[in-house]
Amino acid sequence: MKRFVSLLLLATFSLAVLTACNTMEGLGKDVKKLGQKVEDKASN
């Protein structure tokens, strides 16, 4: 039973970490696009 609980906790933690990576990657892309738009407006 302890082994099952340990594996379940490990799987949950791994899933949370992987989901956070994908979310941060998407956020980085959004910030990059926003920065490009600001630069375009500033240069005009």
C-alpha positions as CSV (number, residue, x, y, z in Angstrom):
1,M,0.0,0.0,0.0
2,K,2.8,2.4,0.8
3,R,4.4,1.7,-2.6
4,F,1.1,2.5,-4.3
5,V,0.7,5.8,-2.5
6,S,4.3,6.8,-3.2
7,L,3.9,6.1,-6.9
8,L,0.6,8.0,-6.9
9,L,2.3,11.0,-5.3
10,L,5.2,10.8,-7.7
11,A,2.9,10.7,-10.7
12,T,0.9,13.7,-9.4
13,F,4.0,15.7,-8.8
14,S,5.4,14.9,-12.2
15,L,2.2,15.9,-13.9
16,A,2.1,19.2,-12.1
17,V,5.7,20.0,-13.0
18,L,5.2,19.2,-16.7
19,T,2.0,21.2,-16.8
20,A,3.8,24.2,-15.3
21,C,6.5,24.0,-17.9
22,N,4.0,24.1,-20.7
23,T,2.2,27.0,-19.1
24,M,5.4,29.0,-18.6
25,E,6.4,28.4,-22.2
26,G,3.1,29.7,-23.4
27,L,3.4,32.7,-21.1
28,G,6.9,33.4,-22.5
29,K,5.6,33.4,-26.0
30,D,2.8,35.8,-25.1
31,V,5.2,38.2,-23.4
32,K,7.5,38.1,-26.4
33,K,4.6,39.0,-28.8
34,L,3.6,41.8,-26.5
35,G,7.2,43.1,-26.4
36,Q,7.4,43.1,-30.2
37,K,4.1,45.1,-30.5
38,V,5.5,47.7,-28.0
39,E,8.7,48.0,-30.0
40,D,6.7,48.5,-33.2
41,K,4.6,51.2,-31.7
42,A,7.7,52.9,-30.2
43,S,9.5,53.0,-33.5
44,N,6.6,54.6,-35.4
